């Protein structure tokens, strides 16, 4: 099967409600749908989303990068997937979201070629995947309201966005914990919003008030590996690296520094499944668990992430709620939701219909 061309299109998708973190506020996303076209008529589906504050990419830069990637891999044979993916990763520096979109489309085609769903091609099988639901940073009353509404929908794990003033964040956690009850697990995501000492202040308050926090994600700036190691070594809460982790090289650097107890793997950051598999292998070797997460994305790329989660047992935490914030799907097929539980299709590849 020969790659003939790559085409892309952009869809503006409003969110059902505003999404707020310590880094940004989002009301809508511009999603880039990617198709890898082959000489057999089979089409691979992938997708990307710009996130200027995290990957540094815009819609324009992603579209330009995809055009450049197309010239690099057009004419290559997908029966030699390793060479195709190595060429994809080596053809340009950075542009991780653009690479991720093409990468997942290639894996979609590989699944279709084998007649297997992608998780089967990667050596896995369907398993229970229960996503958390994110409570965006906001006023106390709004976050309490969002918490109660989310629990009413059947979610039992909440990801709480914090990372502004630590004293205000402590009050947010106390309010949400009281509304949710002691049996609901909370995942804390500061999105780089604290200093190391502020993170420890919040950690001490969590212990003092007996708040059921499962983990603390990216408490300090992405570049501050020493600061993250300082936090990790002085709190009982597992510290997970997110914005600090883009590549397999980053993963090894974080482990060598003793900076984190877990990794949050996001396809948009690492450039797709090919590199995500390398990161998960490093985590397996080090004996630390992974979370599979996402930016504010649609069902296309989240489906790819869910297939990866089914293939790698080291991925033990699931943060794949982003499509639930979108008011539409760019293509039919892919994963579906039953409350917090994610269902995968058994169709070949990622399970999307050719469009």
SESEMAR-167791 format. One record per residue (C-alpha): x negated, y, z. Coordinates in steps of 0.02 Angstrom, whole numbers, plus 50000, padded with zeros to 5 digits. Layout:
// SESEMAR-167791
XYZ/...
//
This chain:
// SESEMAR-167791
500005000050000/499205016249940/499495033450015/500085045049875/500505061049967/501055069050129/502535080850135/503175091250279/504675101950323/505155112850471/506795112350568/507315125350696/508145116350842/508945126250985/508835118651158/510385114951259/509645125551399/508105136251425/506555126651477/505355135651594/503625130951657/502175140451734/501495142551556/503015147351451/504875149051425/505675139851278/507425142151204/507135132951039/505805123150948/505205123150768/504925104850732/503855098850587/504445082650507/503065073450413/503255059950280/501825049350216/502335043450043/501635027549966/501545019249795/502815006049850/504155018749893/503985015650079/503935031450184/503135033750354/503965046150473/503045057050598/503285073650685/502385087950770/502825102950876/501775118650898/501245123251074/500125138551067/499785138851255/499215120651259/498545114751090/498315132051011/499315127150858/500705136450768/501945130950637/500845138650503/499245130550565/500065113450577/500765114450401/499075119950333/498175106150426/499375092950360/499045098950182/497175097450215/497375080050290/498395074850138/496945078750022/495765068850136/496755052650143/497745052549980/497295037149878/496755027050031/497395009350059/498435006650216/497854988650224/496254996350293/497135006150429/495545008450532/494675017650390/496215028450358/496345033550540/494475036550557/494555047750403/496075056850474/495175060550637/493525065450558/494185076550418/494375091950528/494045097850706/495505100350826/497275101850756/497835087650869/499715089550839/499515089450650/498435073850664/499705065750782/501125068150657/500165059750517/499485046350635/501225040850692/501845040550512/500405028850468/500845017650615/502665018150560/502125011650390/501014998450470/502514991850566/503554991650408/502174982350315/502134969050450/504024968250470/503864971850656/504364986050770/502814996050813/502754989850992/502644971950923/501254976550803/500294984150950/500494968151050/501944972951163/503794969651183/505314979151240/505254982751426/506194993351551/505755011551523/506585023951639/506145041951606/506125055651734/507085071751702/506235088651714/506875102551826/506175118651752/505445132151861/506775144851912/507655152452061/508025141452211/509895141252176/509655136851992/508425122852028/509575115852162/511045116252040/510005107851903/509465094552027/511235089952076/511815089651894/510355078451845/510675066151985/512515065451934/511925059351763/511065044351840/509255049951848/508265043851999/506575051951962/506375070851947/504905080451875/504825097351961/503995111851874/503035123151992/501415133051981/501815151152023/501655157152202/501265142052314/502375148352456/503835149952335/503425132752264/503485125152438/505215132452462/505735125552293/505175108152344/506035109052513/507665114552430/507605101152295/507135087552420/508615092252530/509785091852380/509105075552310/508865065752471/507355055852531/507565041352409/507365051652250/505555051952190/504865068952142/503435071752020/502585088452041/501925097651886/500995114051914/500445116151732/498755123351787/499635136351895/498655135052059/496895136452124/496185121152209/496505128352383/498285133052338/498595115252278/497995108652445/499115120952536/500615113852442/500025096052473/499905099352661/501675106452661/502325091252568/501615079852703/502205091152843/503995091652779/503995073152729/504475076852548/504505061552434/503225067052303/502565053152194/501135062652111/500405079852075/500055084051893/498735096351831/498635107551985/497205118451919/496585125851755/496195113351618/494335117551617/494165116551806/493645098451822/492685102051982/494225110452056/495315095652011/494045083852090/494075094852246/495965092852257/495955074352216/494685070752352/495655079952487/497465074952462/498375058452481/499445062852330/498875054952166/498235068752051/498585066251865/497635075251728/498675082851588/498015098551503/496255093151550/496475077451445/496455078851256/495245065551197/494425049051247/492865059251286/493895069851407/494555053951488/492805047451522/492225064451585/493685065351708/493325047951773/491465051351792/491875067051894/493135057952005/494345071751957/495985062251939/496915046851995/497905045251833/498105051651656/499585059651568/499405054351387/500295065251259/500185061551074/500205080051029/498635082751134/497605067551088/497995066850901/499155051850900/499245033450940/497495029050880/496665039951012/498005036351142/497525017951132/495715022651165/496205033151316/497285019251387/495835006951365/494695018651464/496025019951599/496195000951605/494324999051626/494305011851766/495855004351847/496885020251848/498705021351790/499385031851647/500955041951617/501635044151442/502245061851424/502685074851294/502835093151252/504555099851209/504805087951061/506165078750966/506605060450955/505345057350815/503725059050913/504535053251075/505005036950988/503175034450943/502705037651125/504005025151186/503325011551070/501585014751139/502275013351316/503004996251276/501324990351209/500204995851353/500544989951530/499325002651602/500665015551559/501695014751718/502565031751721/503735038751588/504085057151556/505055056051392/506575067051422/506195080551293/507495074951161/508845077051293/508485095751289/508745096651099/510465099551025/510125089150868/509055075450792/507995078950637/508215061050570/509355046350610/508665031450705/507305029450835/507585028051022/509235030551112/509625034751293/510745025951417/510635038251560/508805037851611/508455021651520/507675022051346/508205009151217/507085005251068/507624998750898/507014981650840/506894988150661/505154988150581/503995002650621/504755016650723/506525012250670/506955028050573/507955028050414/507075034150257/507655051950223/
//
